[in-house]
């Protein structure tokens, strides 16, 4: 069983490796300054702050947490990510061995984003976030533009 630190390190490595394979320059912050992002991607001269997450699969859905937790004197402190702190949440799901990218429009104000791998049993189609549309490669290509 991996610790949360090991899961974070594995997710960071998988996300960075996937981005590099796609031709993206990836940078690590030099010091742990308390910033809310783990990596920096350079896309056509534009720098994106990337928060890396370990995602898990539950049935036909990949769950991506959009918050961080830490112990504090008052108990567990939960903080959601904002567009002022990060430009992308990138998640690695080992169960499907894929990386996904979420833009602020999808994660701001939400605790968890559900990415669906297969159609729902009730045939719902509206409001579904299809995992294939959020694969890291597809999202980075969309951000790079034509």
Order of alpha helices (4+ residues) and beta strands (2+ residues): alpha-beta-beta-beta-beta-beta-beta-beta-beta-alpha-beta-alpha
